[in-house]
Amino acid sequence: MSNGNNHHSSLKERAIEEFKAYWIIVLYLFLFLGALTTYRRLILAEFGVVYVHYGVALFEALIIAKVILIGRAFGFSRRFDDRALIIPVLFKSVLFGALVFLFGIAEHLVEGWLHRESLAAIFEKIVAIGAYELAARMLILIVAFVPFFSFWELGRVIGLRRLAALYFSRPSATPDPLAAAGEAGTNREGAG
């Protein structure tokens, strides 16, 4: 009976961790997409165009976060987890950038379907957005994913609690190992 309770509690803990991860991803993406929306609004204001799509930025952050968690659940991103951290970071950034791009296309298809538009009309709208605009969106997301997945991978390697402690706890009085290594190298050069 206790085995069933342990399974239930571990399932509950896992659900809580997924919930926390989801909202952390949403927050990061909303901050990024919100900043991008502000940038776009300020640029368009120069031409007298009103652009206030913060709701869209929040909606996209909610959806992209779900896409990331679903991709993680299906194991799409575990291919290079045994390599140097830069490899899985870049792989996941490109992979999830492409998934978000494909999801954006699917979003336009569903939106057109809900408005009872023909497939040709839907594709005309997608083409009207422009290949350069779509490619730029994907590139911006890939670049935004690099720091996100860098922290993600670092947390995977050293543990999320330890990573959080590094950022949100007071630093200990232990010396910086990189500074110590640099000083040792300088001392060796001076001795030679």
N, C-alpha and C positions, 0 to 999 in steps of 0.2 A: 504494500500500500504506500509506503514511503517513496518507493521508486516512481510511482505515478505522481506523487506530489512534487518530487524533484524535477520530473519531466515538465510538469505544469509550471513550476516556478521558473525553470530555465527557459521555457517558451515565453513566459511573461517577461522575463528579463531581456530576452532577445527582441521581443516586440517593443519594449521600452527603448532599447538601444537603437533599433531601426527608426523609431519615432524621433529620437534625438538627432540621429544622423540626417534624417529627412529635413528637419527644420534648420539644422546648421547649413546644409547645402542650399536650402531655399534662401536663407539670410545672405550667404555669400553671393549667390546668383542675383538676388534682388538688388544688393548693393552695387554689383557690377552693371547689371542691366539698367538700373535706375540712373547710375552715373552716365551710361551711354545715352539714355533717354534725355537726360539734362543737357548733355553735349549736343545732341541732335536738335533739341528745343532751342538752345541758344544760337546755333548756326542758322536754323530756319527763321528765327526771330529777326535776323539781319535782313531777311527778304520779306518780312511782314507776314510770315506764315505761323499760325498758332499750332503748336504741337505739344500736347500734354497727354502722353500715353503711359503714365506710370502704372495704371491698372493692367495694361498689356504686359509691362515689365514684370509685375507681380505674378500674373497668370502664367507667363512663360517660365518664371523661376519655379513655380509650383510644378509645372509639367516637366521641365528639364530635370528637376530633382528626382521626380518619380522615374523618369527614363534612366537616370544614373543608377538608382537603387534596383530597378528591374534588371538592368544590364549586369549589375554586380551579383544579383541573385541567380541569374542564369549562367554566371561564370564566363561571360564574354571577355572579361578583362584580365583574367588570371594567366594568360599565356606566357608572359615574360616576368612573372613574379620572382623567379629565381635568378634574375640577372641584376646587374648594377642598377641602382635606383633610377637613373636617367632614362633607361630603356622602357620600363613600365610606365613612367610618368609621360613620356612622349607618346607611347603607344596608346595609353588611355585617353590622353588629350585628343589625339587624332580620331580614335575610335568613337568617343562620345561626341566629338564635334560632328562627325559624319552621321551618327545616329540622330542627333538633334536636327541636322539638315534634312534627313529623310523624314523625321517626324514632322518637320515644318511643311514638307510637301504633302504628307498625309493629312495634316491639319487643313491645308487648303482644299484638298479633295473632299474631306468630310464637310467643311463649311459650304462648298459648292453644292454638294449633294443635299445638304439640309435646306439650301435655298432653291433646290430643284433646278439647278443649272445643268447644262449638258457638259459632257466630259471635255468637249472642244472649248467651251467657254471657260471652264475651270483652268485648262492648260494655257489659254490665252492670258488669264489673270496672272498665272505663275510666270509666264514669259514676260508679261508687262512689268513685273517686279524687276526683271533683268538678271541676266546671268552674273553680271559683275556685282550687283547688290547681294545676290544669294551667296556668291563666293566670298564677298567681303564679310558677310554675317558669319559664315562658317569659319573664316580665318580669325575673326575677332573672338569667337567662342573658343577656338582651339588655343589661342594665346591666353585667354582668361582661365582655361582649364589647367594650364601648366603649373601655376602656383598652387591651385586647388589640389591637383593630384600629387604635387610635391609634398604637401602637408599630409595628404591621405596616405601616401606610400611611407613617409617617415613614421607616421602613426602605426602603420601596419608592422614596420620593422622593429621599432623600439617600444611600441605599445601606446595606445591612445591616452591612457592615464598619465604616463610619463611625459608624453608630448604636451598634454594640457598643463602638467605641473611646470614644465620648462617655460611656458608662456604666461601662466597665471599665478605662479608662486614666486616668492622672493628668491633671488639667486643665492646659492650657498657661497661660502667664503673660499671654495676650492678654486685653485688657479685655472685659467683657461688652458686646456691642453694644446690648442693650436698656437697660442702665444708662446707657451713653453717650448714647443717644437721649433718655432721660428727663432727663439733666443738661443737654443742649443745649436742650430745651424749657423747662426751668426758667430757664436763663440768658437766653433770649429774653424770657420773661415779666418777669423782673426788670429787663431793660434798657428795657422799654416803658413 
